[in-house]
Amino acid sequence: METLTKSKYSTWYHPYKPAKEYQKKAAYFSMEFGIDQALNIYSGGLGFLAGSHMKSGFELKQNMIGIGMLWKYGYYDQGRNEDQTLRTDFIEKTFDFLEDTGIEVEVHLHDNPRVKVRAYVLKPEIFGTVPIYLLSTDVDGNDHLSRTITNHLYDANEVTRVSQSIVLGIGGAKVVEALGGSDIYHLNEGHALPAFYYLKDQGVKKNQFVFTTHTPEKAGNEERDARHLNRCGFFGRNLSEEELQKETVNGGMINYTVSALRMAKKANAVSKLHAKVAKDMWKDFDNTCNIIPITNAQSQTFWQDKTIKRTWERKQVKAYQKRKTELKQELFTEVAHQTNKMFDPNVLTFVWARRFAGYKRADLLLHDLERFERLISNEKYPVQIIWAGKPYPYDFYAIDIFNHLVNYSKQKTNLAVLVGYEIELSRKLKFGSDIWLNTPRITREASGTSGMTAAMNGSVNVSINDGWIPEFQKNGKNCFVLPELDHNLPHWDQDKMDADNLYDILENKVIPTYYDNPEKWQEIVFKGIDGVIPEFTSHRMADQYYKKLFK
């Protein structure tokens, strides 16, 4: 392997001397990074988490780098059809602030033994992160198919998806080698699994491999035919039938999560509850490593409004309320721009905003339409509701839920569905909402970090007791939590019971408190910020990764 040119970005580079407790070199592999609106190469929560981690790594002076992918078309741009329903646009991105490192490596993909992978660096001074090396196959000398591998995040074509894992894993590992190697190789989710296979063959020891498992959703834990992966070059070399047999589960399959758990010295789940769920999920597979909880968190620097922070620290209620009204007005300008509806900053405003997926139940509020209609037409206690979020572009069930909400809300003056859900709109929604709704089926949300950044800005969580919420919640004091259901109940029954409980909490507790007892409401708001800072800030998380996972 050769590096084409030498620059300061083709060595392990930081603009600071790493702090004493963070000297160990750590290379963090992630399929997506959500850093800033100007670098839209992420799909959602996994990317936001990785971005916050990279920001805290920089602020704490950790000896860490990120390894990711430079997606030519990002995830997708979310627009509207003529009837306001969802339109997915794929628009080429150019990022002039990235620097070509001069590092180019080759990976073996399918029948092509020499696919070139080029590394570009996001320098620390651009967005205040540790250096992040982003890989592209859109390189002169590659054939057309090879050049398209890094076009689309989570490409729908299965062979392309496998190729993306090989580029991130093996291409990324070779880039780290070109930078002088690492003490720790950290996979954020199983997408970069080929890195472990390749590095193991290079003599890297098991105690240098760590792994973060995220979703309990089956679809999020990739499983593919072992022989097919072998033909694709997934393992860095051609494994014999006997070697392959040792890696397989479930009748000849490679489960990315199981393989990572077997190869890593230690793994972490992303909340205390998720650690229990994950251990139970993978308990029947032998030789897997221990899974410890390191709860996800988000960057306070990036996600908390500076004035909100100052008024909370000084407990200045009037100044806080003045700022919150301004932030609501900024959000409502976006609502007016997109939907031609004029929302009122004096009205209690709910937001449901995150990735659209069936189990997250964006439409739970509409479960009993008669009751919902009463809720949204109560003149004594008026409410406004905003939905936003991106479905996977080929998840037609989630897209149908999104479009149903669009069509239902069209004629309602106090309901709005927004498009363009990316990091900037996410910030506006968290800054400008009063209530942050979180309604997944219980045990299905590994962490659910959006409520953390909402709470940082005085938005009160109304939530299922899942993910990070059990570690944060003081029900009725810093948030409102729905009664816990048995997750083994049929979905039909869970949805009915959760919807009824949600209406009860909103009608009898949340809405009357906001209007009839503003002092109590303000207390809940400030206690919510107290509860989330510093416990759910990424400084705590980045520190724990070094102390609990890397040591």
N, C-alpha and C positions, 0 to 999 in steps of 0.2 A: 504494500500500500504506500502511495506517495502523497505528500501534500504539495500542491502546485506552487504556492508562494508562501512566504513567511510574513506575518504581520503580528502585531501584539495581540490580535484576536485569535491567532492560531496557537497560542499557548494558554495555559490555565490562567486567566486574567481576572483580577478584580481591582477596582479603583481604591481599595482600602487594604490594610493589613487585617486578615481575619481575626476576630476576637478569640481569646484563649480557649473558651469552652466550645468554639465552633471551628476548630482547626482542621478537622477531618474533611477530606475532599468528598463531596457527595454530588453525584450526577442524577438528576431527577427527570425521568422519562414520562412524558404525557402527550396523548394524542391531540390535546387542545389546551390553549392558554388564553384566558380572558384577562387582558391587561388594561386595555384602553379602547375606546370607541374607534380610534384610528387604526387599530390592528384587529379587525374583525375576522378572526380565524378560529372561532369557538362556537359551540352549540348552546351551552348553558352552564349548569351548576358545576360540572366537573372542571370546566375551563375557568369559571370564576374562582373556584377553590384554588386551582393551580396558580392563577394569577396573584391571588392574595398571598399565597405561600412564597412566591418569588419576590414580592414586594417586602414582606417581612424578612426574608433571607438577606435582602440588601440592607434594610434598616438595622438589623441586628449584627451585620458584618459577618455573615456565615460564609464558609468556604464552599459554596454550592453553585452549580450551574443548572440551567434547564435545557432539555433536549426535546424538541417538538417538530412539527411539520409546518411548512409554508404552503398553505392551501390557496391555490390560484384563484378559486371562486369562493373561498370561505366555506361557510355552511350553506346558506342561501340568503338572499335578500327577500324580506317578507313584504309583499305589496297586496293590492286589492284588484279583484276583477271588477267589471262594470257594475255588478250587483253588490259590491262591497265584500264579497266572500274572499277567502284566502287565495293569493296568487304567489307561487314560488318563482323567484327570478334568480338566475345564475349570472352574476356580473363579475367580470375579471377585476381582480384587485392589484394595485401596485403600491408598494410601500417603500418610498424613497429613503426613509430613515433607517432601513436595514443596511448593513454593510456586508459585502461579499468577503468571507474570511480567506478565500483562496484555498480552503480545504475541500478536496473532492475525493470521494472514496467510491468503491465499486461493490455492488452486491449481485449475487446470483439469483435471478428470478425466473422460475419456470424453465424454458429452454434458452434463456438469454443469460450467458454467464457473466456479462459485463455491463450491467446497468449502472450508469453514473449517478451519484448522489452528491449534491453540492450543499454546503453549509453556509447560511447567512446568519449574522449575529445581530440580536437586539442589544445594543450597548446599554450599560447601566444608567447612563446619564439621560437617556431618552424618556423613560417612564419610571425611573427609580426602582429597578428590579436587579437581581443578580443577572449576569449575562445569560441570554437564552439563545441557543443555537437552533435555527429552524432549517429543516431539510427540504430540498426540492429535487425532483427528477426532471424538471423542465429545463434540461441542460442540452446544449449543442453536442451532437454525437449520439444521443439516445434516439431510438426509433420512436415513431409516433405513439404507439401504445405505452411505451415506458415513460414518455414525457407526460402522459395524462394521469399517471398514478397519484400525483399530488394535486390533482384538480379539485376534488370534492371531499370534504370531511365526511366520514362515514358513508362512503359511496355505496349505492344499492347493489352493485355488482359484486358477487361473493368473491370472485377471483381477484378483483381490484382490492377488496378489503384485506384479503390475505397479503397481497403485495404491499399494502400500506403498513401492515404490521411488520413485515420484513424490513422495509425501508427505515421505519422508526427504530426497530429493535437492533437489527444487525448494522444498518447504515449508521444509526446513532451511536452504537457501541464503537464502531470504527472511528467515528469523529472524536469520541472521547479518548480513544487511543492516540489519535493524532494530537490531542491536547495534552498528552502526557499521562493518561489513565486516571482512575479514580480509586478512592478507598472504599466507597460505598456506591452501589448501583441500585437506585430506588425506582421501582415501577409504580406509577400512579394508575391503577387498574391494569388489566391483563393485556391491553393492546400491544405493548412492546415486548411480549414474552420471548420472541426470538433472540433478544439481547442476552437473556440468561443462558440459552443453549449455546450461542456463539462464544460468549465470554468463558463459560465453563470449559470449552475446548481450548481456550487460550490460557488455561491454568488459573483463572480467577476462582477464588475459594468461595464456598457456600456462605461463610460468615461475612461476605461482602455484598450479599444479595438481600434486599428487603422489598416488601410488597405491600401496597395498600389496596384492599378490596372495598368496592363501593356498593354496588346495587345488589339487593336481594332478588331483583327481577331476573327470571331465567334468560330472557333475551339479552340482558346486559352481561351475562357470563358466557362468552362465546364458546361454542363447541363445534369442532369440524372434523371431518374424516382424516385420520392420521396418514394414510397412504397418499391422499391428495396433497396434504400439507408437505409431505416429504418430497413429492414431485415439484412442488412450488419453490422449494429451497428454504422452507420455514426454519429448519434446524441448523442452517449454516453449512451443513454437509449432508450427504446422502446417508441416512441411517439404514442399517441392516434390518431385516424383518424381525430379528430377535431383539435388537435395540428398540425398535418401534413398539414392539409388544409391551415392553416395560413401561412405556409412557402412556399407554391408552387406558381409557375407562369406558364404561357403557358400550362395550362391544365394538372396539376399534376406533373410538373417538378420542380426540385430544380436547380436554376441557381446559381453556386457558387459565381459569382461576385455580383449578386443582393442580395443574402443572406448576404454576407460580408458587402455590402454597408448599409444594413438595421441594422446590429448588431453593426457596428463600430460607435464611436462618430464622427470620421472624417476620410476622405480618401484622398489620393493624386494620381494624374496622374503624368506621368513622363516627361512631357514637357508642355509648355504653350499651344501649339497647341493641344496636346493630351487632356488637361483638357477640352477644348471646345468640342472636338470629344467625349470624354467619357461622359460629361454631356448630350450631345445630344443623345448618345446611350441609356442611362439609364433613360431619363427624364419621360418616361411613367410608371415607376414603383414607387409606393407610399412608403413613409417612408424611403427613402434612405438618407444617410448623405451627407453633403457637400463634393465636390471633389475640392481640391486646387492643383495648380501645384507646384511640387518640381522636377525640371528637373534632370534627371539622370546625373551621372558624373563618372569619373574613377580616380583611384589612380595614382597620378603623381609619387610617390615614386617607384611604381612597373613598370609603363608603359613608363616612359620617360627615354631615354638613357642619362646617366650622362654627357657624353661629349657634346652631343647635347644641353643639358640644360645649361652647362657652356658657350658654344660658343654663344648661344642665349642671355644669360644674359649680356655678354660682347660685343654683336654684332660683333663678330669676324668672318667675312665672310669666309676668307680663311680656318680658322680652322674648321668652320662648314662644308664647302664643302669637306675638306679632310676626316672628320669623316663620312659624308654621303656616300662618295665613298667607304669607308671601310665597312660600313653597307650594302651597295648594294652588295658588293662582297661576304659578308657572306650569304646574301639571295640567290645570284646566285650560290653559292656552293651547297646549298640545291636543287636549280632547276636542276643543273647538276647531282647531286646524284640521283634525282628521275626520270628525263626525258632524261638525256644524252644530254642536250642542253646547249650551252655555251652563256650565256647572257653577254652583254657588259655594264659595269658600267657608261659609258659615254652616254648611250642611255636613253631617257625619258621612265620611267617604270610606267605603270598603274597597280594597283592591285584592283581586286574585290574579297573581302573575308569576309564572314559572314555565318550565317546559310543559307543553301539552302532551299528556299521556293518559290513557284510559284510567289507570289506577289512581291518578291524582285527582280525578273527579271535579273538573272545572265547573261542571253543570250541577253539582250537588244541590245548590240553592234552588234549582228549578224542579226538584224532585216532586214537590207537591205544589203545583202551579197556583192553586187557589190560595194557599197560605202565602206563597211568595208574592202574589199580586197584592194581598193585604199589606204585607211588609213594605212594599215599594210605593204604596199609595196612601200611607198613613200621614195625614197632614200635621198631626201633632208632633210626630217624630219622623221628619223627613230623612231619607237616606239617598246616597248616590253610590253606584257600583261600577267599577271599571274592571274589565278582564283584559289580560294581555299574555302573550306567550307564543312560543314557536312549537308546532308539532314537527316531528320528523317528516321530511318532505314526501315520504312514501307511506306514512302511517295514516291510512285513509280513515280509520276509525276515529283517531284524534282530530284529523282535519274536519270530519263530519261534526264533531262536538263543537269545534271552533266556529264552523259556519252556522250551526244551529243557534249559537249564542249571538252571532252577528244578525241573523234574520229575526230572532226574537226581540233583540234590543232596538232594532231600527226605529220603531214608532214610540219608544219609551224615552221621555226627555231626560230621565235620570239614570239611564243605563248606557254604557259605552264599551265597545270592544276595540282595542287599539292594535295596530300592526307596527312592524319595525321594532319588535321586541329584541333589543340588544342592550349593551351595557349602559348606554346613556339614558335610554328610556327606563331601564330598570332603576337607575339612580333617581330619576324624576318621580317614579311611582313610590319608591321607598321614602323619599323626602316629603312627598305631598299627601300620602295616605294617612288616615286616622286609624284604620283597622287593616290588619294583614291576615287574610283568610288562608288557612292551610288545611286541606281536606282529603289527604290520601287515605286509602284503606290501611288500617293499622298493620304494622310490621313491614309494610312495603316500601317505606321511605327510609333509606339508610341514615340520612342526616337531615337534609332539607334546610340548607343554609340561608335561604332567602329571608326567613323570619328574623335571623340575627341582624342583618343589615337594616331591615325595617325597624326593629326595636331600637337600634342605635339612633334612629331619627325620630323617635317618639311615636312610631306606629305600633299599636297594641295588637299582639298576636291573639287571634281566635283560632284555635287549632285542635286537631286530633292529637292525642298524647303519644306521638311517634317520633322517631329520629332523635334529634337533640333536645326536643321539648321537655321530656321527663327530667333532664338535668338542670333545666332553667326554671320551670314553671312553679309559681306560687299562685295557684288558681284563685282568681278574684283580686289578687294583690298586684301582680305584675303582668298578667295575661288572663285569658279565659280558655279553659280546656274542656273539651267534650268528654263525657263519661266513656271509659274504656270498654270496648266490646271484645267478645271472643273472636279472634281472627279466623277461627275455623268455621264460623257461620257461613252459610251461602252468601255470595255477593249481594243478591237481591235483598236479603234480610239486613245485612250490614248497611246497605245504602239507605234503606227505609229508616232504620233506627238512628243512624248518624244524621240524616236530614232532619228528622223530628227533633233530635237533641240540639242541632244547630239552630233551628227556628226558635226553640225554647230559650236558649242562651241569648240569642240576639234580641228577642222580644222582651224578655223579663229581666235581663241583666245588662247587657252591653249598651243598648240604645237608651234605656231610661237613665243609666248612670251618666252617659255623655250629656244628655239634655237637662236632667233634673239635679245632678250633683257634680257640677264642673270641678269642684275642689277635689273630690274623690277621683275623678277622671285624671286630673293632673298628677295626682299622687301615683296612680297606676302607670302613667306615662313615664315619670321619672324613675319609678322602681323598675320598670322594664329596661331602661338604659343602665341603671345600676346593675341589674342582673346579667346583662350581656357584656359589660365592660368591667374588668379585662378578660373575664373567663372565656368569652367566645370571640376574642380577637386573634388574628393569625400570628401575633407575636408569641402568645402562649403555645399555639399549635406548632410553630416552627421550632421553638425551644424544645418541646416535648419530642419531636422527631429526632433531634440530636441526642437527647438524654435517654429516651426509652427505646428507640428503634435502631439508631445507628451505632450505639456504644458497643 
